[in-house]
């Protein structure tokens, strides 16, 4: 039985064991989010069952996932946990996450195209940041607000106001550049000053890559948005002096070709087109934008010079791109279909495994129940056998005492108990049954009697108490008569009979044999008698009933 219980415990522990503790992984990730976003993302990816985490830890998990996505510029459209996480951490006053929570919520609302809510969150966040004295973060939130106005609403005046407010809190190259681009879209004269200032600040920090980014975007704006071709040419020459990166120089040369073509300088346009093609082919990487720019610029130059142009190669290239995209989409669809099939097969395997586990657990439970029932049955049977053997011994003892000699006169008090015992056994018929039979059969009869009551036979019914009461009164100074006179009908017949047997110094086991009642029943009746007589729980019933 103990072995079965041990096996069951081991199986349950194995079923409940998880190879990795999700809560531990989450806590490690939470300790790293401010210093190592990559490690945070790797740890979060190992969390297998986030839905089983406690609510507070689940919100922390959702917040960290949103933070990692925001750091990686990934879509946050599915990070819905960031909303309850925002409410939780702002209500808790978690200063480490408070301001970042505003940024994450705004990014989520932006991904869900809820831009009015996004602007409201950015305003609230900037106010909160100023209240905490963090002007830099307040400026970042205002810059995000300006970006929303530029790219979502195309509301350039409000965007410019937001960027100016951000610059008033903290001057940065990014804010100057964004304000310069916004003012350029508004065709404002101050756009160039802010763009130049952004380049200057980037160069002061030694961030050449950032300066190149600012110069290229400003120059392209002067070519396509607010045309100023000479100024754009100067900016491109300044840019080309700062870098030798082919992926920057090829597009810059194509844009310079566009400028010279619009100014009517065909030779310069052809020169920069050829130079851009050399840069482009040198980096050995295809670009749809570059291919189309080369095609349509060469066609414009040819048409200007000869009055004709040929776009066949360009159209073939675009067709090849379209065919490649179709093939790519077809491959993706097929992969999605295969993944869905594998997912369905995996789900079926999971269901089959769970069904098998349920069958195994059911079989184990049945085995445990069967083993427990067998153990209980054998234990009860053993107890009954032991009780039967004890009854046999008790009957042997009673018979031995009753058979040693004939009863002596009633005046000899030392043999009163023997006389009563012999009388009881005679009434039960045991002496008569045992007298004429061999010893083995005597034992068998005693064993049969020890298993009373038999169906339809009451052990107490074999004793004629109307004949025994006078004998008890004669042997024990009117014990039964005084018992009835003192307590009347307070005690039932069976309780009076028990008191008489106790007065005759019968043991509990002997009383159990004579009355065919279990030992617990005898003890229960003793307790009932004590309660009725108002005695202590362990008081002597005979001493209490017999007057001093």
N, C-alpha and C positions, 0 to 999 in steps of 0.2 A: 504493500500500500504506500509506504513512504517512497519507494522507488518510482511509483507511478506519479505521485505528487511532484517529485523532483523533476521527472521528465516533462511534466506539464508546465512547471515554472520555467524550465529552460526553453521550451518551445515558445512560450509567451514572451519571454525576454528577447529571444531571437526575432520574433515577429515585430516587436515594438522597437527594436534597435535601428537606429539610423546611422549610416556611415558618416554623416557630417552633421554637426549641430548648427542649424540655421541661425539660431540666436547668437552663437559665438561668432559666426562669420559676419553677421550684421554689426555686432559690436566692434569687431576689428575694422570693418569698413568705416564705421562712424568715427573711429579715432583717426582716420587718414584723410578724410575728405578735404580738409583745408590745405594739406601739404602734398598729397599724391592722388590726383583724380584717377589715374590709370589703375593703380592698385585697388582703389575703391570700386571701380567698375568691374575689375576681375573678381573681387570678393563677392560683389552682389550677383554676378553671373552664376556663382556656385550655390546660391540659395535655392533650394529645390522646391520647398512648399511655403512660400511667403504667406499664403492665406491662413496657415495654421499659427502664425505669430500672434502674440497678444496685440491688442488694438494699438497701444502706444508704439510698440516696436514695428507694427505694420505701417503706421504713419511715418515713422522714421525711415523705413525701407522705401516707401513711395517718394519721400522727400529727396533721399539720396539718389534714387533712380532719375528723378527729374533734374537734379543738379548735374549728374554725369552727362545726361543728354544735352543739357544747355551748354556745358563745357565743350562737348564734341560737335556743337552746332547741328545736332540731330533733331529730327522732328519730335515735338513734345505733345502731339495731338492725342496720344494714348495715356499720358501721365495724369490721369484723372485724380489720383490720390493726392496730388499736390494741393487741391482745394481744401479737403479736411485737414491735411497736414499744415497748411497755412493758418487755418483757424486755431489749430491746437498749439502751434509753436508761438504764435503771436499772443494767444491768451496766457501761455505759460511764461511769457517774458524771456524766452530763450535768446539772450543777446547774441550768441554765436550764430544763430540762424535767422534772427528777426529780419534784418534788412535784406538778406539774400532771399528770404521767403517772398518778399514783394517782387523781386526780379523774376523768380521762378513762376509765380502766379501770373504775372504779366505776360511772360513768354508762352505759357500754356494757353491763356486767353487769345493771344495773337495767333497761335497755331489753330485754334478753333474758330477763327474769324469773328471773335467777340471783341471788336476793337474799342467800343465805347467802354466796356469794362476794363480793358487793358489800360486805357488812358486814366481811368479813375484810380486804378491800383498804383500806377506810376506816380500820380499826384500825391496819393496818401503815403507812398513810400518815401518820396522826397521830403515831405513834411516830417515824417518820423525820423529820417536821417538827420535833418537839421535840428530836430529836438534833441537828438543824441550827440550832436556836435560833429557828425561825420559829413563834412561838406563834400568830400571827394565822392562818396557814394551817392549823395544827393545829386551831384552833377552828372554821374553816370545814368541815373534814372531819368533825369531831364533830357539827356542825350538820346536815350531810348524813346522818349516821348517824341522828340523831333524826328527820329527815324520813322516812327509810325505815321506822322503827318506827311512826310515826304513820299514814302512808298505805298501807303495805303490810301490816304485821302488826297494826295497831290495838293495839299494845302501848304504852299511854300511860305507864305507870311507867318503862319503859326509855327511852322517848323523852324524858321529863322529865329523867332522869338524864344523858342525852347532852347535852341543852341546858344543864343546869347545869354540866357539865364544860366545855362550850364557853364559857360565861360566865365561868368561873373563869380561863380563859386570856385572854379578851378580851371586854370588855363591848361589846355592840352592840345597836342598836335591833331588828334582825331577830331576834336570839336571844332578847331579852326578849319580843318579840311571840309568837314560836313557842312559847316556854315558857308564856306566858300562855294561849294557845289550848289547849295540851295540858293544862294544869292545869284550864282551864274544862271540857274534856271529861271530866276526872276529878271535876268539881264541887268543886274545891279553893278555899278562900277566898283564897289568895294569887294567884289568876289575875288579879284586877283590878289588883293592885299592879304586876305585870310588864307588863300591857298599858298601864297609865298611864305606866310608866317608858319604854316604847318610844315612846309619843306624845311624851313630854317630850323625849327625846333627838332625835327627828326634828324637833321644833320648834326645838330649840337649834341644829340644823344648818341651819335654814331650809328644810327639806324638807317643805313643806306637803302635797304629794301623798302622800308616804309616811305622814304622820300621819293623813290622811283614810282611807287604806287600813286602817291599824291600827284606827281608831275604828269604821269601818263593820263590819269583821269581828268585832270584839269585841261590838258592839251586837247584831249578828245572832245571835251565839252566845248572848247573854243572852235573846234572844227565843225561839230554837228549840231550844237544847241545855240550857242551865241557866237556866230562866225566872226573870227578875227584870225585870219590865216597867217599873217606875219608873226603875230604873238605866239600862235600855236607852233610855228616852225622853230622859233627861238626856244620854246619849252622842250620840244623834242630833241633839239641839238644839246640842250643842257642835260636832258635825261640820258642820251646816248653816251655822254661823256662820263657818266657815273657807273655804267655797267657794261659787261660783255656777255650777258645772258642772251642766248639765241631766242628764247621764248618771249623775251621782252623786245629785242631789237627787230624781229621780223614784223610784228604788228606795228611797231613804231614806224618802220620804213614804209609799210603799206599805207599808214595814215598820212605820212609825209607825201607819198605819191598822190594821194587824194587832194592834199592841199595844193601842190604844184599844178595838178591837172586843172583845178578850179581857178587857179591864177593864170593858166594859159601857158605854163612852162613845160612843154611836152618832153623835152630832153631830160630835165630834172625829174619829171614824173617817171619816165622810163628807167632812169638811173636808180631811183629809190625802189622801184618795183623789182628790178633785177636783183638789187642788193637784198631786199626782203625775201625774195625767192631763195637766194643762196643761204640766208640764215635759216629759213624754214626747212629746206631740204637737208641742211646740216644737222638738225636735231633729230631727224629720223622718227618723227612722230606726226601722225595725221591730225589735222584740225579742220573741221568743216568750215569754220569761219574764215580761216586763212585761205583755204582752197577757193571759196567763193569770192573773197576779196581779190585774189590774184586773177581769177577768171573775168570778173566784171570790170576791173581796172584795165586789164589788157585789152578788153573789148572796147572800152571807152577811148583808150589811146589810139587803137587801130581805126576806130570810126572817125575820130577827130582828124587823123592823118589821111586816111584813104576813103572815108565815106562808107566803109563796110566793116562788118565784125562777124566773128564766128564764136558762138557759145555752145557748139556741139559737145566739146570735151567737158565743159562745165555741166551741161545737162546730163551727160552720161555719168559723171561723177555723182551728181545728186541722185540719179536713179540708183546707182550702186549703194549709196548711203541708205536710200529708202529700202532697197532689197535687204541690206545688212540689218537694218532695224527690224524689218518684218521677220527675218530669220531669227534674230535675237529674241523678239517677242514670242515667236513660236517655240523656241527652245525654253524660254522662261515658263510659258504655259505648260509645256510638256513636263518640265521639272516640277511645277506646282501640282500637276496631275499625279505624277509619280510620288511626290511627297505626301499628297493626300491619301493615295493608296497605301503607302507605307505606314502612315499615321493610323489609318483604319485597321490595317493588319496588326499594328502594335497594340491598338486598343482591344482588338479581339484577343490577342495573346494575354493582355493584362486582365481582361475579364475571365479568361480561362484559368489563369493563375489564381485569381481571387476565388473562383469557384472551387478549384482544387484545394486551396487553403481552407475554405469553409468546410469542404468534405473531410479534410484531415482533422480540423478542429472538432467537427461533429463526431467523427470516429473516436477521437481522443476523449471527448466528453462522455460518449457512450461507454467507452472503456472505463473511465473513472467512475461513472455511475454504477456500472456493473460490478466493478471491483469493490466500490464502497458498499453496495447492497450485499455482496457476498461476504465482505468483512463483517458487516453488521449482523447478517444472519448467523454466521459461524460464531460470532461473539455471543449472541443471544442463546444459541444452541448450547454453547459451552457453559454459559451461566446457568441454563436450565439443568444441564447434566450435573453440574456441581451442586445445585440446589437439591436435585433429586438424591444425590449421594448423601448430602447432609441429612435429608429427611430419613433415609434408610438408617443412617447411624443413630439418629434420634429415636427411631422406632425400635431398633435393636436395644438401645439403652433402656427404653421404657419397658420393653418385654423382659429384659434381664431383671430389672428391678421388681416387676410385677410377678415374676415366676420363681424368685428365690425361695419364697416360703409362703405358707398360708397366712392370711391376715390374723393379727392378734387382737385381743379385746380392745374396744374403743377407748378404754382408760389409759392405754399406752400412747401418749402423744407423739413419741418418737417415730411410730409407724403409721401415723395418720396419713402422711403423704403417700406411702406405699399402698395403703388401702384405697385411697381415692384414685390413684393411678391405675390400680388393678381393676377397679370398678369401671373406670372410663374405657379401658382397653377391652374389658368384657362386653361392655355395651357396643363397642365398635366391632365386636366379633373377631378380633384379631387372634386372641388366645385360642378360641375354638377352631379357627381356621388353621392356625399354625400347628396345633397339637398333634394332629394325625398325619402330617405330611413331612417328607424328607427336608433336609436343611436347604438344598438348592431351590426347591419349590417354595419353601418359606421365604427365602430371599426374593424370589420372583413376585410372590404375593405382596411382600412389603414394598417392593419397587412399584408395583401396580397401584398400591394404595398411596404411595408418596406422590403420585402424579395426579391426585384428585384436585379439583372436582372433575369427574367424568360427565359427559353429556347426560343430563337428566338426573344426576345424583348430586346431592348437597352433602358435603362432609359433616356440617353441623347437624343435618337432619338425622344422621346416624346415632347421635347422642340424645337420650331421653332426659332432658334437663328437669322435667317434673320429678323424676326419680332421683336425680343427682342433687337437687337443691336441699332436700331433707338430710341427705348424707353430709353435705357441706356444712349445714347448720349444726349437725351433731358433732362433726369432727372439729369445727372451728368456732365453737361458742356462738352459734346463731348468726354467723357472718352475713348470710344472704338475707335473713329476715331483718336484721338491723340495717342493712343497706337499703332495703325497700322502705322500711319505716322512716329512715332519715331523709332519703332523697326522693321517695315516691316515684313518679314517672319521669323524673328529670333524665334518667339514663334509659336507653333502649334495652331490649332484651339481650342483644348481642354485646352491648357494653357491660351489662350486669354479668353476663357469662364470662367475659374477659376478666372482670374484677375477681370473680370466684377462682378462675384458673391462676391468676396472679397470687391470690391468697394461698393457694395450694403449692406455691413456689415452683410452678412450671416456668421454664425459660421461654423466651420469645420463639425460638425455633421449635420447641415442643408444642407450644400453642398453635404455631403455624401448621404443624403436622396434624394435630388433633382436630383442628377446625377447617383444614383444607383451604387456608388462606395464605396469601403471600406475606413475607416478613414486612415489607413496606406498608401493607394494609394494617397489620397489627400495630405498627408504630403510629400510623395515622389515627387509629382508634384511640390509642393511649393519649395522643395530643388532644383529640376531641373531648375525651373524658376530663382531662386536666382543665380545659377551657370551661367546660360546663360546671365543674366543681370550684372554679375560681382559684386554681392552684398555680404554682410556678411551673414554668415549662419543663423543668427537670425534677419536679417533686415526686415523692414516693406515693403512689396511689393507695396502696394497701395501708401504709402508715397513716395517711390522711383519713381514710374511711374508717379504720378501726380506732375506737376511742382509747385514750391512754388509760 
